[in-house]
Amino acid sequence: MSLEDPLVLTPEDSSALLPNVSGVFRDSAGAQHRYNIWLPGIGIAAVYGIIIVVGLVGNVTLMKTCLQVKSMRTVPNLFLSSLAVGDLLLLVTCAPVDASRYLVDEWLFGRVGCKLIPFIQLTSVGVSVFTLTALSADRYKAIVKPLDINKSSATLSFSLRAGAIWLLSGTLAIPEAVFSDLHTFTTSYTNETFVTCAPYPHTGQLHPKIHSTASFLIFYVVPLFIISVYYCFIARSLVRSSADIPAEGHLHLQKQIKSRKRLAKTVLVFVGLFAVCWLPSHVIYLYRSYHYNQVDTSLGHFIASVCARILAFTNSCVNPFALYLMSKSFNKHFNKQLLCCTSPRGLYSQNSGRTNITTV
């Protein structure tokens, strides 16, 4: 879904509630444009800034840990690195743009930015949800069909799947870039006009309904349904494996099943975080799309919209810290990367002989 939805309560809608400060900026042609800085938007932008900084630190450290430490270069962790790249892309491009919309009542990034930013945002969302789906499929294979795993081709298989995920996500985001443009909108109660970036013009009701419903199905409902199916099979397999183990002995097998449960639980936590963080944004977008001629400009709706958008961006910074809390191995290496307690050479060589460890 597009975060460039024009129907969120904007500074011009809220000017009657809280004061603005006027200013001037020059565009690339040198022309002057007046804008209003919405004072409460400074606080909202500060929250965005915290999310961006925390997300950059967490995701960069995650990528360094998974790529530099030999024992951490497993297929699940490589998928998490790909997921971190998508999150970083979202945080450094779309998050600052979204924050600016609460500060000024002008679109500052031109027509090119209007097409590029929604494309990047939707690509990142696709990478997130499709990577989680691929991770669930990987856990399904590792737990339900462990004999089908070919370790010699694991890296090649990951590269192909990760490439396919990025290609699919980018392809699905192309219509967003094609149809997003600068459109003029009129506020219903003041009859004032403003220009902003939107995925469709303010004409007709069919387009927004199709756009919001398709986004909800493709980037939320269908992937989460597939993930649920995988986890039903995983749960059934784990229950059967536990029941078949004798009460005494088979310590190695018990440890193996415990490790499988932990890995499956970790991926499931990531899926749950995505589902929780993105559901409010989808719900509000659907609500607006199906009430297109009845724009809700109430303060309650505005607060809900802001919280939903911030929660969606928060999803791009929480995964490294969720992994930090759930994985002792990642916790140890994360601390060393973050605090620079060891040299890069030490990180490369540490546990180099332990090649059979599976960590997430």
N, C-alpha and C positions, 0 to 999 in steps of 0.2 A: 504494500500500500504506500501511497505517497505521503510523505510528511509535509509536502507543500500544499496541504489542503487549505483553500482560502476561507473556509467556513469556520475556522477556529476564531474565537473572540480575539480581535486584534487591538492594538493600542488605540486606533481611532474609534473602536466600539466602546472602549473603557475610559475615554477621555473625560466623560462626565463624572466618573467615580474618583479618579485620582489624577494629579497634575502631570503636565508634560513640560519639557524644556525644548525650545526651538533651537535649530542649528542649520548650517549650510554645508553642502558638500558639492564637489565638482566631479562630473563624469569624465569619461575618457576624451570627450570632445571639448572639454573645458567649460561646458555650460554649468551654471549654478543651479542647484536644486535645494529647496528648503525642506527640512524634515523635522519631526517632533520626536524627542527622546522621551519615552514613557518611563517615569521614575521607578515604579515597581518592577519594570522589566530588568533593571540593573541587578536586582536580587535574583531573579530567575536566571539571568545570564551567568551570574556567579555560581549557581548550582551546576549549570552546564559546564562551566570551567573546571569545577571540581571533578565532575564525571570524566571529562577529557583527560585531565592530568592523571587521575587514578587509573583510567583505562590504558593510557599510554605506558605507564610504569608496569602494570600487571601483564599486559599482552606482550610487550617487548621482552620482559623477563621470562615469560612462559616460552616464547619462541627460542630465545637463547638457550634456555635450559634443555628443551627437547631436542634441539639441533646440535648443541655442542657436547652434551654428556652422552657418551656412547650407550650406556645402559638405559637411557631414556628414549632412544630412537626406535620405539615400537610403532606399529601401524596406528593404534589408537592415538598415541601422542603426536604423530605426524598429522593426523586428521585435526587434532586440537590446534596444531600450529597453523594449518590452513584456515581454521575457524578464526584464529587470532588475527590473521592478515585481513580477513573480511571485517572484523571488528575495528581494527586500526583504521582501515579505509573509511569506515563510517564515522569514526570519532574525529578524524582530522579534516574531513570535508563537510559532512552533513550537519554534525552537531554545532559547529560555529555558525553556519548559515541559519539553522533553526533558532539559535539563541538570538541572532540579530533581528529576527522578526518580532521579538518582544521588546526590542530597544527602540527601533525606528519604524515609522509608518511608510517606508519606501522599500521597494525591492532593490538591493544595492548591487546585484551581481549580473545584471544584463540578461539578454535573451539566451546567450550561450550557457550561462550559469543556470538558467531556468530549465534547460534541457539536460545539462550534465549532472546536476545535483540529484534530481529524482532518479536518474539512471543508476548512479553510484549507490544511492540508498537502497533501492530495490534489489540491486545485485548483491549487496551485503546481506540483506535479509534472506535472500535465496540461498546464499552460501551457508548462512547459519543453520537454517532449517534442513537443508538437503545434506549438509555435513553431519548433523545429528542423526538423520535417517540412515546415512551410510555407516555411522558409528554403531547404531543399533543393529544393522545387518552384520557388521563385523563381529559384534558380541554374540549374535545368534550363531554365526558360523563357528566361533571359538568354543561355544558352550554346547550347542546341539549337534554340530557336525565337525568335531575337532579333527577327524581324519582327512577331511577335505582341504585342510590348510596346507599350502605349499610354501614353506618358509623361504625357499630360494627365490621365489617370484613375488614375495610380499611387497618389496619396495616398488617394483614395476607395477603391480596391481594397484598400490596406493596412488602412484603418479597418474595412472590412467583414470582412476575414479575421481581423484581430486580435480584433474583437468576437466573431466566431464561435468563435474558439479559447477565449476566456474563458468564453463561454456553455457550450460543450461541456464544458470542464473542470469548471465549477461544477455542471453537470447530472450528470456522472458521479460527482461527489463527494457528491451528496445522500444516497445510501444509507449512506455513511459516517456522516453526521450523524444519520440516522434510527436506525441500529442500534447506534452507539457509546453506551455507558452505563457507569455505575459497577457493577461486578460484584465479587462476593466469590470469592476464590480460596484454595485450601489448598495449602501446600507439602507435597510427598509425604513428605519425610524427617523433618520436625519436626511435621507435623500442625497448624501454625499457620495461621490465616486472616488475610487482608489484603484491603482494598478498593482497587481501582484501576480506571482507565479502560481499557476494552477494546472492540473492535469486535464482540464476540460473547460470550455467557456460556460458562462452562467446562462445557458439556454437549454431548456428541456430537462426532463427528469430521468430519462432512460439511461443516458451515459453514466452518470454517477452511480446509479444502482448496479449496472453491469460491472463497473470498475471496482466498486467496493466488495461486491459479492464474489467476483472472480479472484480478487486479491485474498479474501478471507479463505476461500476454498483451496487455492493453489499454494499459498504460503503459510497456511495454518492448519486447516481441518484435515486435508488429505495426508500431508506428511505425518501429523500426529496420529492419525488413524493407522497408518502403516507401521509406525513405531510401536503403537499399542499391540498390534498383531504380533510383531517380533517379540515383544516382551511377554506376551501370553505363552508363546512357545518356550522362551527362555525360562520362565517361572516353572512351567510344567516339567521341563528337563531337569532343572535343579532339584525339584521336589522328588522326582524319581531317583536321581542319583543319590540323594541323601538317604532315601529309604532302602536303597540296595546295599549300602555300606554296612558291614558287620559292626556290632557295638565295640568289638575289640580289634586291635590291629589296624592295618591299612592307614597308617598315619600320613603317608605321602599322599594318598588319594583324598583324605580329609582336608589336607592343606590345599590341594589343588582345587577342590570344590569351593573352599572358603575364599580362595583367590578369585575364582570365577564370579562368585557372588559379589565380592567387593568391586570388581571391575564393572559388572553390570549395574550395580547400585550407583557408581560414579556417573556413568553415562545417563542413567535415569534421572539423576539430580540435575544434570545439564539440560535435559529435555524439559524437566519441570520448571526450571528457571526461565527458559525460553517461553514456555506456555503461559506462565504467570505474567511475565513482563510485557508480552505482546498482546495478550487478550484484551485489556482495557482499550488500547489504541484501535484495535480492529472493531470493537463494539461501538466506540464513539464514532468512528468513521462510517460504520453501517447506519447508525442512528441518524447522522447528518444526511447521508445519501438518500435515505428513505423519508426524510422530512425536509427535502431540499428547498421548498418554498416557505418553510416556517423556521427561519434561522433562530436558534436559541441564543440570545445575547445575555442571558442571566449570569450573574457572578458565579453561581454554583456550577453551571456548565463550563464556564471558563476555567475554574479551578480544577474540575475533573479533566478537562482537556490538557491543561499544563501538566498535571500529575501523570496522565497517561503517556504523554510524549517523553517526559523525563524518565519514566519507568522503562519505556522502550529503549532509550539510549543507555540506561543503566545496565541492561542485559549485555551490552558490549564491553563492560568492565568487570562483571562479577565472576565470570568463568575461572580466571586464574586464581582467584581467592577461594572459590569453592573447591578447586583442585588442591589448593594449599592446605585446606582444612581436612581433606579426605585422604590424601596420599602422603604417608610419612616420607617416602622416597623423594617425591616432588618437593615436599616441605623443606627437606634438607638441602637439596640442590638450589631451590628457589632462594633460600636465605643466603647461600654462598654467592649466587649471582647478584642478588640485590645489594648485599652489604660489601661485595668485593673483598671477601675474606681470603680467597685463594686466587692464584693466577689462572689465566685461561688454560695454560698447559696442564695444570693440575686437574681442571675440570674435564679436559679431554681424556686424561689417562685414568681418572678415578673409576674404579669398578670396571675397567676395560676387560678384565677376564670374566666378568659375570654377564655373559651374553645371553643367557636364557631367562633373565628376569623380565617379567611382563609388568609394566607399570603404566598407570593412567594418571 
